[in-house]
């Protein structure tokens, strides 16, 4: 049987007293800080800058720029998977975009 009650001392195996006596506690507490940036706001700002720079470049080339929100929504999973793939992480649903 699996028991996840950590307060049940009868489920714990005793440790050799010599081992316990040789343990020296380290005083290395790692402080936790709140995030230094709000990710959603930062992400939106980066997206706006990229769109602006792309539009400026295309304007210099004499091309118009239109953004399709529906296409953007549809391609978001592919972009996330490509980024995860580059990081070596497991990706999901990536096969649909490999054709």
N, CA and C of each residue as an Amber inpcrd file, in Angstrom:
protein
   297
   0.8280000  -1.2040000   0.0000000   0.0000000   0.0000000   0.0000000
   0.8640000   1.2560000   0.0000000   0.4140000   2.2400000  -0.7200000
   1.1070000   3.5230000  -0.7480000   0.4640000   4.4340000   0.2770000
   1.3130000   5.0760000   1.0730000   0.8240000   5.9740000   2.0980000
   1.5510000   7.2990000   1.9550000   0.7910000   8.3430000   1.6860000
   1.3910000   9.6640000   1.5000000   1.2860000  10.5270000   2.7500000
   0.9280000   9.9220000   3.8670000   0.8350000  10.6520000   5.1270000
   2.2280000  10.7390000   5.7420000   2.8960000  11.8640000   5.5580000
   4.2650000  12.0170000   6.0350000   4.3610000  12.1450000   7.5510000
   3.2450000  12.3300000   8.2220000   3.2660000  12.4390000   9.6780000
   3.1930000  11.0700000  10.3450000   2.9510000  10.0180000   9.5800000
   2.8550000   8.6570000  10.1240000   4.2620000   8.1020000  10.2890000
   4.8340000   8.2210000  11.5000000   6.2070000   7.8080000  11.7600000
   6.4210000   6.3140000  11.6060000   5.3590000   5.5220000  11.6860000
   5.5080000   4.0710000  11.5450000   5.8780000   3.6870000  10.1140000
   5.7040000   4.5760000   9.1820000   6.0130000   4.2950000   7.7820000
   7.4440000   4.6820000   7.4070000   8.1720000   5.3060000   8.3480000
   9.5270000   5.7600000   8.0700000  10.5400000   4.7150000   8.5120000
  11.5500000   4.5120000   7.7160000  12.6390000   3.6150000   8.0400000
  13.6400000   4.3770000   8.9010000  14.1190000   3.7860000   9.9830000
  15.0880000   4.5060000  10.8130000  16.4310000   4.6370000  10.0950000
  17.1380000   5.7080000  10.4110000  18.4530000   5.9530000   9.8370000
  19.4930000   5.7090000  10.9210000  20.6540000   5.2190000  10.5400000
  21.7060000   4.9390000  11.5200000  22.0640000   6.2110000  12.2760000
  22.1770000   6.0870000  13.5990000  22.4560000   7.2470000  14.4430000
  23.7790000   7.9080000  14.0580000  24.7970000   7.0890000  13.6710000
  26.0930000   7.6590000  13.2820000  25.9520000   8.5800000  12.0700000
  25.1120000   8.1690000  11.1370000  24.8920000   9.0010000   9.9430000
  24.2530000  10.3250000  10.3140000  23.2860000  10.2560000  11.2130000
  22.5940000  11.4770000  11.6290000  23.5230000  12.4220000  12.3870000
  24.4030000  11.8570000  13.1920000  25.3140000  12.6890000  13.9740000
  26.3330000  13.3910000  13.0800000  26.6730000  12.7820000  11.9350000
  27.6580000  13.3710000  11.0370000  27.0680000  14.4240000  10.0950000
  25.7730000  14.5090000  10.0750000  25.1420000  15.5090000   9.2140000
  25.3140000  16.8940000   9.8120000  25.8060000  17.7960000   9.0080000
  25.9800000  19.1760000   9.4420000  25.0340000  20.0310000   8.5870000
  24.0830000  20.6840000   9.2330000  23.1430000  21.4880000   8.4400000
  23.8510000  22.6790000   7.8030000  23.5140000  22.9110000   6.5540000
  24.0630000  24.0630000   5.8460000  23.1080000  25.2280000   6.0160000
  23.6610000  26.3800000   6.1890000  22.8300000  27.5670000   6.3170000
  22.8020000  28.2700000   4.9610000  22.1600000  27.6220000   4.0060000
  22.1080000  28.2030000   2.6610000  20.6560000  28.3520000   2.2310000
  20.0450000  29.3720000   2.7350000  18.6670000  29.6200000   2.3390000
  18.6630000  30.4690000   1.0750000  17.8470000  30.0850000   0.1500000
  17.7330000  30.8030000  -1.1080000  16.5000000  31.6940000  -1.0210000
  16.7030000  32.9940000  -1.0870000  15.5380000  33.8830000  -1.0020000
  14.6970000  33.7990000  -2.2760000  13.4260000  33.8830000  -2.1040000
  12.5140000  33.8840000  -3.2370000  12.0940000  35.3200000  -3.5240000
  12.2330000  35.6990000  -4.7740000  11.8660000  37.0380000  -5.1840000
  10.6700000  36.9680000  -6.1170000   9.8820000  38.0050000  -6.1010000
   8.7750000  38.0710000  -7.0440000   9.3440000  38.3220000  -8.4390000
   8.6070000  37.9410000  -9.4640000   9.1110000  38.1600000 -10.8280000
   9.4310000  39.6300000 -11.0650000  10.5030000  39.8730000 -11.8230000
  10.9090000  41.2520000 -12.0850000  10.1750000  41.8400000 -13.2760000
   9.4610000  40.9970000 -14.0000000   8.6950000  41.5220000 -15.1280000
   7.3730000  40.7820000 -15.2190000   6.4200000  41.4350000 -15.7810000
   5.1350000  40.8040000 -16.0140000   5.2010000  40.2310000 -17.4250000
   5.2520000  38.9050000 -17.5120000   5.5200000  38.2340000 -18.7880000
   4.5370000  38.6240000 -19.8860000   3.2670000  38.6900000 -19.5700000
   2.2680000  39.0030000 -20.5930000   2.5150000  40.3850000 -21.1830000
   2.7750000  41.3580000 -20.3340000   3.0380000  42.7130000 -20.8130000
   4.3190000  42.7610000 -21.6440000   5.3480000  42.0630000 -21.1850000
   6.6170000  42.0310000 -21.9110000   6.4340000  41.3680000 -23.2810000
   5.6870000  40.2730000 -23.2990000   5.4270000  39.5660000 -24.5540000
   4.6890000  40.4550000 -25.5480000   3.6810000  41.1670000 -25.0750000
   2.9100000  42.0480000 -25.9510000   3.7680000  43.1940000 -26.4830000
   4.6430000  43.7230000 -25.6440000   5.5320000  44.8100000 -26.0730000
   6.5010000  44.3230000 -27.1470000   7.0520000  43.1340000 -26.9660000
   7.9690000  42.5720000 -27.9720000   7.2320000  42.3540000 -29.2830000
   6.0130000  41.8250000 -29.1970000   5.2290000  41.5860000 -30.4190000
   4.9600000  42.8980000 -31.1540000   4.5990000  43.9420000 -30.4140000
   4.3430000  45.2350000 -31.0430000   5.5970000  45.7900000 -31.7100000
   6.7490000  45.6580000 -31.0580000   8.0000000  46.1390000 -31.6440000
   8.3360000  45.3730000 -32.9210000   8.1620000  44.0510000 -32.8920000
   8.4340000  43.2510000 -34.0900000   7.5170000  43.6480000 -35.2380000
   6.2420000  43.8090000 -34.9500000   5.2940000  44.2040000 -35.9950000
   5.6580000  45.5620000 -36.5800000   6.0320000  46.4930000 -35.7050000
   6.4020000  47.8260000 -36.1640000   7.6270000  47.7710000 -37.0670000
   8.6430000  47.0150000 -36.6500000   9.8710000  46.9330000 -37.4480000
   9.6410000  46.2220000 -38.7830000   8.8210000  45.1880000 -38.7700000
   8.5010000  44.4880000 -40.0210000   7.7540000  45.4220000 -40.9630000
   6.7790000  46.1490000 -40.4200000   6.0000000  47.0790000 -41.2400000
   6.8950000  48.1840000 -41.8060000   7.8260000  48.7010000 -40.9990000
   8.7450000  49.7400000 -41.4780000   9.6300000  49.2090000 -42.5960000
  10.1480000  48.0080000 -42.4330000  10.9900000  47.4090000 -43.4640000
  10.2070000  47.2220000 -44.7550000   9.0170000  46.6640000 -44.6380000
   8.2000000  46.4220000 -45.8280000   7.8070000  47.7410000 -46.4910000
   7.5700000  48.7670000 -45.6910000   7.2290000  50.0810000 -46.2430000
   8.3940000  50.6340000 -47.0570000   9.6120000  50.4780000 -46.5340000
  10.7990000  50.9320000 -47.2780000  10.9510000  50.1720000 -48.5940000
  10.4920000  48.9400000 -48.6320000  10.5640000  48.1180000 -49.8440000
   9.3590000  48.3460000 -50.7640000   8.4680000  49.2670000 -50.3690000
   7.2850000  49.5620000 -51.1730000   6.1910000  48.5070000 -51.0520000
   6.1880000  47.7700000 -49.9520000   5.1920000  46.7160000 -49.7420000
   4.2490000  47.0950000 -48.6050000   3.0180000  46.6900000 -48.7320000
   2.0580000  46.9140000 -47.6640000   2.1320000  45.7900000 -46.6440000
   1.5720000  46.0310000 -45.4720000   1.5750000  45.0140000 -44.4120000
   0.1950000  44.9420000 -43.7880000  -0.3450000  43.7460000 -43.7610000
  -1.6190000  43.5010000 -43.0670000  -1.4020000  42.3350000 -42.1130000
  -1.9510000  42.4400000 -40.9260000  -1.8210000  41.3780000 -39.9260000
  -3.1450000  40.6380000 -39.8290000  -3.0870000  39.3240000 -39.8910000
  -4.2760000  38.4740000 -39.8210000  -4.3330000  37.8250000 -38.4350000
  -5.2400000  38.3020000 -37.5880000  -5.3380000  37.7840000 -36.2180000
  -5.7270000  36.3140000 -36.1860000  -6.5720000  35.8810000 -37.1350000
  -6.9820000  34.4770000 -37.1620000  -5.8030000  33.5690000 -37.5010000
  -4.9990000  33.9750000 -38.4670000  -3.8330000  33.1860000 -38.8340000
  -2.8300000  33.1710000 -37.6830000  -2.6780000  34.2930000 -37.0430000
  -1.7830000  34.3750000 -35.8940000  -2.2150000  33.3900000 -34.8160000
  -3.4990000  33.3380000 -34.5540000  -4.0450000  32.4150000 -33.5490000
  -3.7790000  30.9680000 -33.9450000  -3.9290000  30.6600000 -35.2360000
  -3.7330000  29.2920000 -35.7040000  -2.2640000  28.8740000 -35.6830000
  -1.3590000  29.8130000 -35.9130000   0.0660000  29.4800000 -35.9600000
   0.7540000  29.4990000 -34.5930000   0.0760000  30.0110000 -33.5740000
   0.6790000  30.0870000 -32.2440000   1.1520000  28.7250000 -31.7350000
   0.3550000  27.6480000 -31.8450000   0.8530000  26.3510000 -31.3720000
   2.1140000  25.9010000 -32.1090000   2.2020000  26.1770000 -33.3940000
   3.3880000  25.7940000 -34.1530000   4.6100000  26.5540000 -33.6450000
   4.4630000  27.8460000 -33.4030000   5.5740000  28.6540000 -32.9060000
   6.0430000  28.1480000 -31.5450000   5.1100000  27.8640000 -30.6610000
   5.4570000  27.3470000 -29.3340000   6.2210000  26.0320000 -29.4660000
   5.7460000  25.1430000 -30.3470000   6.4180000  23.8580000 -30.5330000
   7.8110000  24.0230000 -31.1280000   7.9750000  24.9280000 -32.0760000
   9.2980000  25.1690000 -32.6410000  10.2570000  25.6810000 -31.5610000
   9.7780000  26.5810000 -30.7060000  10.6170000  27.1090000 -29.6380000
  10.9850000  26.0040000 -28.6600000  10.0110000  25.1730000 -28.2640000
  10.2930000  24.0720000 -27.3480000  11.2470000  23.0650000 -27.9770000
  11.0650000  22.8060000 -29.2650000  11.9240000  21.8610000 -29.9700000
  13.3780000  22.3380000 -29.9530000  13.5850000  23.6400000 -30.1510000
  14.9410000  24.2010000 -30.1320000  15.5630000  24.1170000 -28.7400000
  14.7120000  24.1360000 -27.7090000  15.2030000  24.0190000 -26.3410000
  15.4310000  22.5680000 -25.9400000  15.0340000  21.6390000 -26.8150000
  15.1900000  20.2200000 -26.5170000  14.0730000  19.6460000 -25.6850000
  12.9710000  20.3700000 -25.5830000  11.8470000  19.9020000 -24.7740000
  10.9050000  19.0510000 -25.6200000  10.0330000  18.3300000 -24.9430000
   9.0410000  17.5040000 -25.6270000   7.9860000  18.4130000 -26.2410000
   7.6460000  18.1350000 -27.4950000   6.6560000  18.9460000 -28.1820000
   5.4040000  18.1190000 -28.4340000   4.2910000  18.7720000 -28.5920000
   3.0080000  18.1260000 -28.8010000   2.3560000  18.6620000 -30.0550000
   1.8260000  17.7830000 -30.8760000   1.1110000  18.2120000 -32.0680000
   1.9870000  18.8310000 -33.1220000   3.2880000  18.6030000 -33.0490000
   4.2070000  19.2180000 -33.9970000   4.1580000  18.5600000 -35.3670000
   3.6830000  17.3250000 -35.4370000   3.6550000  16.5890000 -36.7090000
   2.7720000  17.2800000 -37.7430000   1.7270000  17.9720000 -37.2800000
   0.8130000  18.6410000 -38.2150000   1.5080000  19.7330000 -39.0040000
   2.5910000  20.2660000 -38.4970000   3.2580000  21.3970000 -39.1340000
   4.5090000  20.9600000 -39.8980000   4.7360000  19.6790000 -40.0510000
   5.9410000  19.1910000 -40.7110000   5.7390000  18.8610000 -42.1890000
   4.5750000  19.1290000 -42.7430000   4.2960000  18.7740000 -44.1450000
   4.7730000  19.8490000 -45.0840000
